[in-house]
Amino acid sequence: MISLSYCNKLLDTGFSIITVGNNKRPNTQWKKYQTEQITKQQLEKNYNIVDSSYIDRDNKEREIKKTEKIGICTGFFDVECIDIDLKVLPSLVLQNEFWNEYISFLRRTILDFDKKTVIYKTLSGGYHILYRCKKIGGNTKLAKLKGYTEAIIETRGIGGYIVVYDDKISENAYHNIKEISELDRDAIINCSLYYDYKEEVKNLDIPQKQSKELQFGDVTPWDDYNQKTNIFDIIGNDFDIVDNLSDKYIIRRIGATSDKSGFVYKNSNCMYLFTTGTIYDNEKLYSPFSAYTKKYHNDNFSLSTSDLYKQGFGSRVVVKPEILDLPIKKDLKDLNFPIEIFPIQVQNYMIECNQTLDSSIEFMGASFLWLLSVIIGNSCKIEVKRGWYSSANIWIACVGKAGLGKTPSINNIIFPLKKINNEEIKRYIKQSSKYEAYEALDKKEKENAEVIKKPIKTQFIVNDVTIEALVELHEENKNSIGVFKDELAGWFKDMNKYRQGSDLEFWLSSWSNQGVTVNRKTAKNSFVESPVIPVLGGIQPSILTQFFTEENKDNGFIDRMLLVFPHLEIEKYNSNEIKEDVYQWYSDFIIDMFQTVKTHLVKYNISDEIEPNICKFSNEAKKEWERIYNKITDLQNSDEESEYFKSMLPKQKDYITRFSLILNILESMQTGEDYLQISKKSILDAEKLSDYFINESKKIKYDSIEKNEVKKVIKANETKSKKEQSLEIFKANPTFKKSEIAEILGISRQLVNKYLKDAKNEY
């Protein structure tokens, strides 16, 4: 206990002094000393009290506790105390961490803080911070930490008292207490309030009136948005980060005169403001979704939910979409591509594109398979039999002459996926800029800045990319990376740029879903355990036939390509317009499918690798698979089948399993059936696709054989005129198309007709 002499010194300073017993309670009547000082004589008398008792007026015995401590009445002499009660924390380590951060925060906030305040350590390990100010309050609980019931920071002001201790840790002692400004006092209170945990309001983000048109899956748009969005992306233009605590960022409204406006919790990503002057309400917790709703939809949660849902946030209910009321204007039996394997709504969309945009059904159908392959990726595999697994990986080449609309037809199918991919690219660029700016800060600046982690590339469609970059991207985006090239000629030519570790070896391994590694001096070592890299693009037939070599036949590269070679004519201008609701339906359908696979089917194991869902044939489907397998085997063994065409057949056995996997996932999303069991319908539809692609490959190879024969004739007659060469070609193959002769010779069809007509007249 402090000496009586020091007590008198405190009285002389201006404090109101009381005596306290061993239970830290006043041992005499002390209320009047809240507004007046005790005399030195009375203080001495009280100072010397020992344990005793007396009989009160009600004839009851009352105990008087011995004076063991001295107290200071707060409120009197404009004294206020910040009481930091560290014993609420369970360990000394946590107590020290909290105090060091708290006192550092005060020192960063208030100029000359240590010279303006008095700080003593209490017997329980806490601290008292004292000052005098014209503006003080009562006894208030300022901060309670998350998970604790007792306050860790309180004020002792008007109507309160504190015990006087000996362990001074500040420059100033009780007797030379300073008066601080009201601004400094407010800063101390506000700094303390930042440690008060604001309990998250249950169902904070659930819209009061949910739109009846919207249905959500397991992940709602607001939950999905909160998980994917940093709140600073919304409030960054309105607030600056001015300090960085262990669990929160301290923020200040841009242009504000006060030191601080509020904070953002690091864990929950929620904002809380103390001050007004912004569009956001003070003393209210804001998640990213509620902040977005306030800023862009004036607190209308239903509008905000609808807006984010259209942007692709939230999982979709896997239900059969409403069938579009569109008449099928073309007899499907006249189409080579088996469009009937797709849902009727998708068929209708493709036919609408065909009727209004002159898009090729064949190119669109093949592109839709590629799109499904990219979406499914590694999320699902099919177990054909024990030890034989197939992925959804497919390669497709849309073959046609220049000007036949290969790329427009493809884009009419894959545009929703490209839209999602572009958003991912923009997000990465934005986050990379933030990360680079953060990394450029020095250590002190980083302490007061939002921590920015290095972003992960989530781009999943590429065009022109090196093998090194492709593998590195696939390492970060493990489900799939789709390669879409307007012209595949360059991709074909890139196969053998290196004699060792060639691109061809990489692509053959990736097609088989075998792990791929890049070990080159110019790139970091990269490895993808389960590559799914679907390829799609256009190529001209004259260029494609250059790759029908014995080498590519032996290595199986060309037979891995699914070829689409429709007979098309260049169309005149079509004034028909595609219906807006048809276009929008298809876009929503693809985005819904993408989000459903991403949120429901893609699952990661403890090694951060995708753990695929394993699909198996139903009993009925397995019987059909055995039949189809044996049918292809019979073709391989047939003496009637050309050996030139047999090389593609082994790859079709694998492709049928891949087609059945892809189509079964698509079907299950329409019907709600078990996607893990391959249906009979899926395997039969896969057979239709295989038959189609086998015929297309034969068509192109026949075309290639004919052209090679023509070129041989031309070479044998290279010294002759174009007219003579035309006649020699026709003699060698009278069925050869005049348009093809004209193209190879580089003359017009009209001129070829004239040559043939003249020759006929001569004879």
Disulfide bonds with the S-S distance in Angstrom:
none
